[in-house]
Structures are given as structure tokens and as C-alpha cells.
């Protein structure tokens, strides 16, 4: 909860998770926040089936490509069981399957 002049202004948890995802993966090293486990710890508190409860949110939309890139760059995701579980749940949803980088028509043939 964020306070302004001593009063709570109630920051949406989803936006907080999105902020951490955005910051973590816009740095030069894809695993910058994952390596500190801050995201994993936050998701342990906020997640249900997905990042924030049992409904898909913008945090989930941002999480999937970042996990894909983390794996692509060799991050050991076994250290992040909550992130793995959420990504696995999201991978079962058709919109995420259709949008997966491996399913893009312009994916380079030599891409990992």
C-alpha cells in the first residue's frame, strides 16, 4: 500500500507486479531481478493460478516472454518454482500458445 500525506492511496497489486517485471527485464541482463529472487518472492504472495490471483492480467502477459528469454539466455529457472508454475499454467492457454515466439512466422530458423 502506498501512502500519500499519511493516507493510503491503494496501489493495485497487479501494477506493482507489472512494474517489477518491467524493471527486471529491461536491464541488460535478463535475469537481473530473477537472480535476486525478489520477483519469485512477490509472486509467492500475489499468485493464485496466475501472477495475481486466478485471472490473467498484464503481469502474466509480460511474464511469459521474459521467462522465454531467461531460458534462452541460460537462466536456471529451477530456482524459481512459482514463476515456472505460473508460466506452465499460462502455456496451456490458447492465446499464449498462439503468441509464443516459436510460433511466429518471422522467427529466424537458427534461433534457439
Secondary structure, 3 states (H helix, E strand, C coil): CCEECCEECCCCHHHHHHHHHHHHHHCCCCCCCHHHCHHHHHHHHHECCCCCECCCCHHHHHHHHHHHHHHHCCCCHHHCHHHHHHHHHHHCCHHHHHHCHHHCCCCCCCCC
